[in-house]
Every structure is written in C-alpha cells, then in structure tokens.
Amino acid sequence: MDSYLKSIKTIIIESLNDYVILKDSIFHKEGGGQPSDKGWIEKEEILKYDGTKFYLKNNIFKKNQEVTLSIDWDYRYELMKAHTAEHLLFGSLQKINSSFEIEKIQLSENESKIFVIGEINQKDLILAQIAANEKIKEDLKIKEEVVKKEDVTNTRIKIDKIKDEKVRIINIGNYDKAACSGTHLASTKEIEFIIIKDIKKESSKITQLIFLTGKKAINYAITSCAILTGLSNDLNENPQKLSQRIISINNENLLLKSTIRKLNNALLNSIKFEPVNGIIFYEFNGIESEKLIKKASQEAQNSNVVFINDNTIIIAGKNSENIFEELKKVFEIKGGGREIKIGKINNFDINKIKIALLRLKY
Ligand SMILES: [Zn+2]
C-alpha cells in the first residue's frame, strides 16, 4: 500500500450503530508500536479503527454510499518519520554492537521510544546518532518487499512471532533490513534529523531511548546546546568536564551539610538558654528536628520555649497552647500537637515574631 495516499474514495459495505465497514482502506491500524491513524469519513471524525470497523463519533452513513476516507496527514507523516528513524537509529546501534536487540518500540507524533535489550554506553549513543544522521544526508531510498519466511536473510526479524507464510521487509538502501508492518517514508532525507533526547533504565537489562525527528530534533539540539554553553560558562568549566564537576559539587555539598549538622548539634548543647518574660526564644538553621524537639522538651521543664528551625516552629512549655494561638493570629502556621506544638511557618519576619512574643508575659 502507498503510505503517501492521503485520501481515497470507497464504498460503505456495512453501517451499524456507531461503526461502518469500508470496501477499501488506507488506514494503518495500531500495531508493532505504531498507533492507529486518525482521520475522517467525509467530515465525520473516526474515533477508533480496529482493522475492519471504523468507529465514528456520528455515524450518518448508509450501506452502499460512496464516501471519501481521509487520514490526518500531519499526524501520520510524523509517525512515518519516527518509524523510519527508529529503523535507522536501531540499525546503526546494532552495527556498533550486534548483541543489542529491540524489546519493543513506542511511536508518537512528538517523541518516540525504543526499548533496547543491552547495556548502551555514551559512546555507542553518539556513534549511532552520527551514523543515522549520515544516512539521512545520503538520501537512501526506502523500499518494501514481501518475501517467503524461509527466504529471509540478514534481516532484523522476530521470526517466531510471524504467523503468515510471507513477511514484509523494509529496506533502507543497502544499509538496513527489518521485518515491519508499519508505515515508512520513501527516503531517509525526509527525516531531516534524529536526536536522542533522553535515555532511561527500564530494568537491569532494558534501556529506553527517547528520540525526536525533524524540526523538533533540530530545535532540541539548538536549545540543549545553548543550555550547555550557559551552564559551562556559569560553572567556568568546559562542557566535556561538566558532569565530573557536578558530581564533585554534589559531594562537596553533602560534606558541608554533614559538617553544618555536627556544628549545629554542638551549638545546641553549648547554649545556655535564658527566658525573657517566661519564654525562651531562639532561631536555628539546619538542625535535625528530632534533636531540637528533644531540647525544647528538656528546657520546657522550667520555661516556655519557642524554637524556629528553618521554617519549622516548635513551641513547648505550660503556656504552649496560648503562645501558639497568639502567634497564629499574626502568622500563617500549619501544624499542631499536644504538649509540644510543631508547625510550618511561611513568609515570616523573625523580628515580628520577637515583637509578638514580647507582648506575652508569663
Ligand atoms: Zn517499521
């Protein structure tokens, strides 16, 4: 079937309730990772196509009526690009490492996915994308052939999954051969550009490659490069060394956090708290809440306590209920508790808390 046919005239051979059956079809039904086409019979939208029946939002058609079946071409063309790109990209990857296998594919008009069985490293990804884009430039012709199962050679195929005697093979020039039932372009040049935008570990054995084609791929490459350049300038590091630099910043950060925690804990144990008007008030940063709650409960034996730690407020002591209610009149505090009140306080000014507390006397 010509995958560039955008519409055909045909006859309704059955019309029942919400579906019709047509004499001929140019529709691709969902299968092999490619979603079903979208489109219309005359102006009526097709909701679903199962390979035989066209389900319609509004079935106004009668048996034997001549109608025009049209596909949503923009949508289909994106899928054809993605599908052809998938053959080219995976074919290139397999030339780098012949042990790679496809588990499944998932195509869409925006970004598409290949689930690959095997460990793929960064170098493999770069080489495969360079090779695939070279083949786009070479304008290789894509041809389909139908051959007997036993005559299939040098082809990517899951032979045990094919029930028919004959198999449809998609040839990309002499570069790649794969058994496939989907819709493809006539030439690689129409893909314009392929880029892998993300890789995700699906499981210990399977890696998900998320790729883009055409203008979307070009825009993504330009945008990503601009972001990388900005990041590289911000960190004053060349792009090749950025990843190592970020790892070392993260490690440094973890070390600093742990040092701050230790210092804070030492500070907590060394402070001699003095109440003002029967309330001990103190502001901390980055102390483990559990330690602070314990300290508040110790100090609350002799006085009321109000501790602020980042945006957490801890109130303890025999007047804690009253202090909590008074502060809630001025600040937005979410939380509560019985003997010790713990809450989140947002957008607060520490001086305003001090002033509010000074109004209270115990
Ligand atoms: Zn295909």
Boltz pocket constraint, residues with backbone or C-beta under 6 A from the ligand:
constraints:
  - pocket:
      binder: B
      contacts: [[A, 83], [A, 84], [A, 87], [A, 170], [A, 179], [A, 180], [A, 181], [A, 182], [A, 183], [A, 184]]
      max_distance: 6.0
